[in-house]
Amino acid sequence: MLNLKQYKITTHILFLLLFIIKFLNVVQERIDIYLFLLWISPLLIFYFYINKLMIRAYQWFCFFILIYFLFSSLKVFGTNSFWIDILELMFICALFIHIMFGPKTIKKFT
């Protein structure tokens, strides 16, 4: 089990990797910059509250990221799968599992 500092670092890394992967779609002109900003804005709001270790934000984020999972899985399991889409789905799944254990980790170390 991770301590609280390691848990927060892992959270930062997973969010950053997800943002980078999605930004690569912009660089490769697969999505527009405005769609990227629309996609990233809710995640940044949750990231702000998750960084403050608010347990309610962790719980709501788990439900919210399921929407991102559904859109990502449609791209991966659709007709034309791309390697960035597969990485995005993997990072979304990893972030979901990581955030799901957040309240337990916070309660244990605070």
Residue pairs with C-beta under 8 A, 6 or more apart in sequence:
1 105
1 108
2 10
2 105
3 109
4 105
4 106
4 109
4 110
7 102
7 105
8 51
8 53
10 98
11 50
11 51
11 98
11 99
11 102
14 91
14 94
14 95
14 98
15 43
15 47
15 95
17 91
18 43
18 88
18 91
18 92
18 95
19 40
19 43
21 84
21 87
21 88
21 91
22 31
22 36
22 39
22 40
22 88
23 36
24 84
25 31
25 36
25 84
26 32
26 33
26 36
28 84
30 82
30 84
31 39
42 64
43 68
46 57
46 60
46 61
46 64
49 56
49 57
50 57
50 58
50 61
50 99
50 102
53 106
53 110
55 102
55 103
55 106
55 107
58 99
58 100
58 102
58 103
58 106
59 103
61 99
62 96
62 99
62 100
65 92
65 95
65 96
65 99
66 96
68 92
69 89
69 92
69 93
69 96
72 85
72 88
72 89
72 92
73 89
75 81
75 82
75 85
75 88
75 89
76 85
76 86
76 89
